[in-house]
């Protein structure tokens, strides 16, 4: 996909941010498949990765563009709710909405490992 094509998609969603899921092509592909299937309806990130010098903080109502690992647009997501909380405050309903685990304990284990691998 050329920069012009990505620009066309961004024009369709004014004010959108672009991002990739995960830290590797394999993880990104898996997470995108969960979104496409409807199993993943929530996502999270470390607060330190947002704001100045990082990704834009999500804004309710904004539609952002999730990219394939190679940079092509994969899908648009709309932010319905933004909640900032400590890792220990994540509720089971949210963990399950992420679609990656079948329990809060599994979510906590996997996300702790992910955040530790990525400087958190």
C-alpha positions, 0 to 999 in steps of 0.5 A, spaced: 500 500 500 502 506 498 502 512 502 497 515 498 492 509 499 493 510 506 492 517 506 485 516 502 483 511 508 485 516 513 481 521 509 475 517 510 476 517 518 478 524 519 482 525 525 484 517 526 490 515 528 494 508 525 496 503 530 498 495 529 496 490 534 502 487 538 509 486 538 510 481 532 507 480 525 504 473 528 501 476 534 498 482 530 495 477 525 492 473 531 489 479 534 486 482 528 483 475 527 480 476 533 477 483 532 475 480 525 471 474 528 468 479 533 471 475 539 475 481 541 471 488 542 476 491 547 483 493 547 488 496 552 495 499 552 500 501 557 499 509 559 506 510 558 506 509 551 500 514 550 501 522 549 507 526 548 512 522 544 507 516 543 500 514 540 495 519 541 490 517 547 484 514 545 478 519 544 471 516 545 467 517 538 474 517 534 475 511 529 482 509 528 485 504 523 489 498 525 494 496 520 497 489 518 504 488 520 506 491 513 503 497 514 496 496 510 490 498 513 486 492 516 480 495 519 477 501 523 475 501 530 471 506 534 472 508 541 466 507 545 469 508 552 476 510 555 478 508 562 484 509 565 486 504 571 491 500 574 493 493 572 490 490 578 484 494 577 482 491 570 475 487 571 474 480 568 468 483 563 474 487 560 479 482 560 474 477 557 472 482 552 479 483 549 478 476 547 485 473 548 483 469 554 477 465 558 479 468 565 481 474 568 487 470 571 489 468 564 489 475 561 493 478 567 498 472 566 499 474 559 498 481 559 504 482 565 508 478 560 507 482 554 508 489 558 514 486 561 517 484 555 516 491 552 518 495 558 513 495 563 
